[in-house]
Structure formats: C-alpha cells, structure tokens
Amino acid sequence: MSSCKHNLLILLPEADNRLRCKHCHLTIKENELNGDYCPECFEMNGTRNYDFHKIQDLGNDTIRYRCEDCGVIIEC
C-alpha cells in the first residue's frame, strides 16, 4: 500500500461518448472519429479497422479523481 496522502487531487472528466478500438484498444471520442477507421491502427499497420465498442458510462453518480503525486484513480 502506498504512503501517499493524496493531498493534490485532479477531477477527471466523464468518459461519455467514447469508443475503444477492438484491435489496438485506442480510446477516442465518438465525434473525433466521425464514423471513420481507427487512426492508430492505420498509422501502425496501414489497416483500416472500423470495429469499435462503446465504453460504458460510469453514470452520473460516480466522480473520479487522480492523485497528482502517485497517479492513483479514486472513484466516489
């Protein structure tokens, strides 16, 4: 267990409307993709992969913070 007291917390934005590539696992906003192929797969392999799945929304009740000192994610 870490000895960090998590004194400096940063509020993380909600992960709504995000897609994850089924091949390289790139996470991208749906409006940035515009129904096109995965830019990471194309850059790395030259393949145009259109296979994505939506990332489940955590819900409005979950708030996430990241500790600036140790990088841990805290959900509450």
C-alpha positions in Angstrom: 0.0 0.0 0.0 1.3 3.5 -0.9 2.2 6.0 1.8 0.8 8.9 -0.4 -1.8 11.0 1.4 -3.4 12.1 -1.9 -3.2 15.8 -1.0 -3.4 17.0 -4.6 -6.4 15.6 -6.5 -7.5 16.5 -10.0 -11.1 16.0 -11.1 -11.3 13.7 -14.2 -13.8 14.4 -16.9 -16.6 11.9 -17.6 -15.9 9.3 -20.2 -19.2 9.6 -22.1 -19.4 9.1 -25.9 -16.1 7.3 -26.1 -15.3 4.4 -28.3 -12.5 1.8 -27.9 -10.9 0.0 -30.9 -11.3 -3.8 -30.7 -7.8 -4.3 -32.2 -5.4 -1.7 -30.6 -7.7 -0.6 -27.7 -7.3 3.1 -28.7 -9.9 5.2 -26.8 -11.3 8.1 -28.8 -14.3 10.4 -28.6 -17.0 9.5 -31.0 -17.2 13.0 -32.5 -13.4 12.9 -33.2 -13.8 9.6 -35.2 -16.7 10.7 -37.4 -17.6 7.1 -38.4 -14.1 6.6 -39.9 -11.5 4.0 -39.3 -9.1 3.8 -36.3 -6.3 6.3 -36.8 -3.9 4.3 -34.5 -4.3 1.0 -36.5 -3.9 2.9 -39.7 -0.7 4.6 -38.6 0.8 1.5 -37.1 -0.2 -1.2 -39.6 -1.8 0.6 -42.5 -5.1 -1.3 -41.9 -8.4 0.4 -41.7 -10.3 -1.1 -38.8 -13.8 0.0 -38.2 -14.5 -2.3 -35.2 -15.2 -0.2 -32.0 -17.3 -0.8 -28.9 -18.8 1.9 -26.7 -17.2 2.5 -23.3 -19.8 2.0 -20.7 -20.7 5.3 -18.9 -19.9 5.2 -15.2 -23.2 7.0 -14.5 -23.8 10.5 -13.1 -23.3 9.3 -9.5 -19.6 8.3 -10.0 -16.9 11.0 -9.7 -13.3 10.2 -10.5 -10.2 11.9 -9.2 -6.5 11.3 -10.0 -3.8 12.0 -7.4 -1.1 14.2 -8.9 1.6 12.7 -6.7 1.2 9.0 -7.1 -1.3 8.7 -10.1 -3.9 6.6 -8.3 -7.5 6.9 -9.6 -10.1 7.4 -6.8 -13.8 6.8 -7.6 -16.5 8.1 -5.2 
